[in-house]
């Protein structure tokens, strides 16, 4: 259903689903046991493959461009995840595909946009894909990690803060990778909470019954990438990593943050 009301009743959407993910942009995907990937919700960003070209009006007014019946996006899918405005999936043959609004920079009148209506193959021989609000990462069978997407805090492991369109290798000898872990609102660099987050052990804050009670204080996403190497050690790059304070540009404005593109050990 679509509307401004809050619904606490459950609505059955599909059967035989083995995985589901959602985007902060208002669309959701689910994978069925026969390896078919479906999507529904906000189609304004193009992640539901509705439009040939990027359109700023549809992007900013997505509530008027919705898909209320799940549609088939791709077949032979082993796993998939939502970015903020795109989708990344791993197929059964180990290839990685993406589509939607991978990134955009600048104002609507001078915008640099990387948009794909249909799935584009970007990597082969992968065993894992991950991603979220800021950037994506893929782990290949040879232990290398490749990243792409927004990189304003060095969160892709690349020095240049510009968005990365094509996957770039940033680490080797890796057995696991995470991006965009969720942490408490008042997190400070170097605290125990930061280390717990980088280790994948930070828990959700369940103190509040609903958003209205939180008074604007609620968990946020960490703009970074975390890897675990074959020796069991954990390393992180991006926001709240390192010691250097930098002025970086987000989608809305500039802000100041401690960050580095170099992977640092989580001791």
Wavefront OBJ file of the C-alpha trace (Angstrom):
o trace
v 0.000 0.000 0.000
v 0.995 3.648 -0.391
v 0.129 6.586 1.832
v 1.243 8.691 4.759
v -0.365 6.556 7.453
v 1.674 4.248 9.666
v 0.678 0.584 9.333
v 1.384 -1.883 12.126
v -0.583 -4.739 10.581
v 1.355 -7.311 8.550
v 0.728 -7.604 4.812
v 1.757 -10.786 3.029
v 3.934 -9.936 0.028
v 5.452 -13.195 -1.180
v 6.137 -16.848 -0.429
v 9.340 -18.840 -0.739
v 11.552 -15.827 0.077
v 15.054 -16.505 1.409
v 16.397 -12.952 1.742
v 15.082 -9.382 1.952
v 16.698 -5.946 2.048
v 15.518 -2.336 1.956
v 16.863 1.063 1.020
v 16.657 4.365 2.882
v 15.280 5.719 -0.400
v 12.047 3.786 0.039
v 12.296 0.630 -2.056
v 12.733 -2.997 -1.022
v 13.972 -6.182 -2.673
v 13.475 -9.846 -1.887
v 15.066 -13.020 -3.220
v 13.125 -16.252 -3.667
v 14.316 -19.823 -3.294
v 14.324 -20.224 -7.092
v 16.959 -17.427 -7.339
v 14.610 -14.703 -8.619
v 15.036 -11.130 -7.361
v 11.967 -8.898 -7.009
v 11.546 -5.236 -6.065
v 8.816 -2.813 -5.000
v 8.340 0.668 -3.575
v 9.893 3.977 -4.609
v 10.915 3.840 -8.262
v 12.075 7.466 -8.484
v 15.776 6.613 -8.278
v 15.585 4.001 -11.034
v 16.488 1.005 -8.866
v 13.299 -0.726 -10.003
v 14.301 -0.390 -13.675
v 11.373 1.841 -14.641
v 13.220 4.603 -16.530
v 15.768 4.717 -19.328
v 17.409 7.917 -18.072
v 17.979 9.653 -14.754
v 15.421 12.372 -14.021
v 15.894 14.838 -11.149
v 12.151 15.419 -10.809
v 11.403 11.746 -10.328
v 14.396 11.336 -8.020
v 13.313 14.100 -5.633
v 9.584 13.276 -5.792
v 9.791 9.511 -5.525
v 6.566 9.227 -3.551
v 4.719 9.907 -6.817
v 6.589 7.141 -8.655
v 5.977 3.891 -6.837
v 5.645 0.227 -7.713
v 3.095 -1.434 -5.420
v 3.190 -4.896 -7.030
v 6.550 -6.715 -6.783
v 8.295 -6.863 -10.168
v 10.993 -9.258 -11.356
v 14.374 -7.508 -11.510
v 16.795 -10.355 -12.245
v 17.118 -14.140 -12.285
v 19.863 -16.594 -11.250
v 20.624 -14.423 -8.189
v 22.436 -15.886 -5.169
v 22.402 -12.731 -3.006
v 21.539 -9.031 -3.359
v 21.601 -5.836 -1.328
v 20.253 -2.300 -1.624
v 22.375 0.794 -1.726
v 20.858 4.171 -1.045
v 19.563 4.439 -4.614
v 20.908 1.348 -6.384
v 20.965 -2.442 -6.183
v 23.946 -4.809 -6.256
v 23.597 -8.545 -6.718
v 25.751 -11.654 -6.874
v 24.571 -14.262 -9.371
v 24.887 -18.007 -9.075
v 27.903 -18.018 -11.418
v 29.865 -15.582 -9.199
v 29.405 -12.419 -11.256
v 28.474 -9.058 -9.688
v 25.862 -6.762 -11.249
v 24.501 -3.317 -10.398
v 21.865 -0.832 -11.567
v 19.977 2.299 -10.466
v 21.502 5.636 -9.455
v 24.969 4.523 -8.410
v 25.912 8.104 -7.474
v 25.340 11.748 -8.338
v 27.288 14.928 -7.617
v 26.385 18.601 -7.695
v 23.164 20.567 -8.082
v 20.442 19.496 -10.491
v 21.509 22.084 -13.076
v 25.139 20.869 -13.198
v 24.893 17.286 -12.092
v 27.318 14.422 -12.654
v 25.234 11.245 -12.534
v 26.123 7.586 -12.925
v 22.814 5.897 -13.739
v 22.028 2.414 -15.074
v 18.525 1.294 -15.966
v 19.476 -2.334 -16.557
v 21.917 -4.621 -14.713
v 25.563 -4.115 -15.676
v 28.194 -6.752 -14.950
v 31.078 -5.197 -13.024
v 33.042 -8.116 -11.515
v 33.584 -11.855 -11.864
v 34.549 -14.716 -9.541
v 33.054 -13.083 -6.430
v 31.853 -14.804 -3.260
v 30.220 -11.857 -1.436
v 28.701 -8.426 -2.072
v 27.746 -5.852 0.505
v 26.747 -2.205 0.645
v 24.427 0.416 2.008
v 24.005 4.163 2.174
v 27.505 5.165 1.086
v 29.472 2.538 -0.833
v 29.572 -1.077 -1.938
v 32.227 -3.755 -1.688
v 32.780 -7.186 -3.175
v 35.021 -10.002 -1.979
v 36.531 -12.128 -4.734
v 37.544 -15.749 -4.491
v 41.226 -14.738 -4.596
v 40.843 -12.748 -1.354
v 40.838 -9.281 -2.915
v 38.305 -6.593 -1.964
v 36.905 -4.184 -4.545
v 34.906 -1.042 -3.680
v 32.854 1.602 -5.511
v 30.347 4.374 -4.756
v 30.636 7.485 -2.580
v 34.116 8.020 -1.134
v 33.922 11.417 0.614
v 35.562 10.124 3.801
v 37.966 7.729 2.111
v 35.463 5.033 3.002
v 36.207 3.107 -0.209
v 39.879 2.876 0.709
v 40.829 5.263 -2.123
v 42.608 8.591 -1.546
v 40.651 10.675 -4.074
v 37.320 11.608 -2.377
v 35.406 11.686 -5.673
v 32.734 8.996 -6.230
v 34.057 5.750 -7.705
v 32.128 4.391 -10.670
v 34.086 1.262 -11.524
v 35.168 -1.231 -8.813
v 38.697 -0.608 -7.520
v 40.846 -3.152 -5.683
v 41.735 -1.838 -2.209
v 42.800 -4.867 -0.133
v 44.203 -8.387 -0.383
v 44.308 -11.508 1.793
v 40.742 -10.814 3.019
v 38.122 -13.309 4.224
v 35.228 -10.916 5.046
v 34.121 -7.340 4.350
v 31.424 -5.001 5.734
v 30.253 -1.499 4.822
v 27.970 1.050 6.495
v 27.696 -0.534 9.936
v 25.166 1.127 12.223
v 26.277 2.810 15.450
v 25.008 4.989 18.286
v 24.332 8.657 17.616
v 26.935 10.029 20.073
v 29.851 7.833 18.981
v 33.312 9.326 19.459
v 36.453 8.191 17.569
v 38.606 5.737 19.465
v 35.928 4.744 21.960
v 35.019 1.192 22.855
v 31.782 1.644 20.884
v 33.820 2.400 17.746
v 35.894 -0.743 18.119
v 32.803 -2.845 18.815
v 31.221 -1.428 15.662
v 34.261 -2.194 13.515
v 34.209 -5.759 14.886
v 30.561 -6.114 13.877
v 29.387 -6.452 17.490
v 27.535 -3.147 18.006
v 23.866 -3.708 18.803
v 20.824 -1.680 17.832
v 19.510 0.859 20.331
v 16.131 -0.517 21.398
v 15.534 2.028 24.160
v 12.761 3.867 22.318
v 9.404 2.494 21.301
v 9.135 4.721 18.239
v 10.987 7.513 16.448
v 8.943 10.266 18.118
v 10.307 9.344 21.553
v 13.943 9.571 20.446
v 13.928 13.398 20.085
v 16.112 13.094 17.016
v 18.775 10.920 18.662
v 18.947 7.514 17.034
v 21.536 5.156 15.522
v 23.305 6.342 12.373
v 25.408 4.688 9.696
v 29.184 4.580 9.809
v 30.633 5.872 6.529
v 33.413 3.293 6.202
v 34.597 -0.129 5.055
v 35.789 -2.878 7.424
v 37.721 -6.000 6.454
v 38.855 -9.151 8.239
v 42.112 -10.653 6.982
v 43.058 -14.324 6.893
v 45.083 -13.983 10.117
v 41.903 -12.926 11.965
v 42.799 -9.229 12.256
v 40.261 -6.471 11.562
v 40.998 -3.261 9.635
v 38.862 -0.174 8.934
v 38.999 2.913 6.735
v 36.771 5.970 6.378
v 34.859 7.946 8.988
v 36.136 8.054 12.600
v 39.303 6.200 11.582
v 42.802 7.663 11.947
v 43.618 11.035 13.509
v 43.337 13.653 10.735
v 40.333 15.981 10.699
v 39.130 16.846 7.191
v 36.399 18.873 5.548
v 34.497 16.546 3.226
v 31.489 16.989 0.982
v 28.403 14.886 1.484
v 25.362 14.863 -0.769
v 23.867 17.884 0.976
v 26.785 19.997 2.236
v 30.340 20.065 3.572
v 31.050 18.734 7.055
v 34.113 18.098 9.208
v 35.096 14.584 10.240
v 38.119 12.551 11.308
v 38.797 10.100 8.492
v 41.384 8.312 6.350
v 41.417 6.208 3.205
v 44.131 3.976 4.643
v 43.017 0.802 6.392
v 43.924 0.970 10.076
v 44.004 -1.987 12.485
v 41.153 -2.301 15.002
v 43.097 -3.153 18.140
l 1 2 3 4 5 6 7 8 9 10 11 12 13 14 15 16 17 18 19 20 21 22 23 24 25 26 27 28 29 30 31 32 33 34 35 36 37 38 39 40 41 42 43 44 45 46 47 48 49 50 51 52 53 54 55 56 57 58 59 60 61 62 63 64 65 66 67 68 69 70 71 72 73 74 75 76 77 78 79 80 81 82 83 84 85 86 87 88 89 90 91 92 93 94 95 96 97 98 99 100 101 102 103 104 105 106 107 108 109 110 111 112 113 114 115 116 117 118 119 120 121 122 123 124 125 126 127 128 129 130 131 132 133 134 135 136 137 138 139 140 141 142 143 144 145 146 147 148 149 150 151 152 153 154 155 156 157 158 159 160 161 162 163 164 165 166 167 168 169 170 171 172 173 174 175 176 177 178 179 180 181 182 183 184 185 186 187 188 189 190 191 192 193 194 195 196 197 198 199 200 201 202 203 204 205 206 207 208 209 210 211 212 213 214 215 216 217 218 219 220 221 222 223 224 225 226 227 228 229 230 231 232 233 234 235 236 237 238 239 240 241 242 243 244 245 246 247 248 249 250 251 252 253 254 255 256 257 258 259 260 261 262 263 264 265 266 267
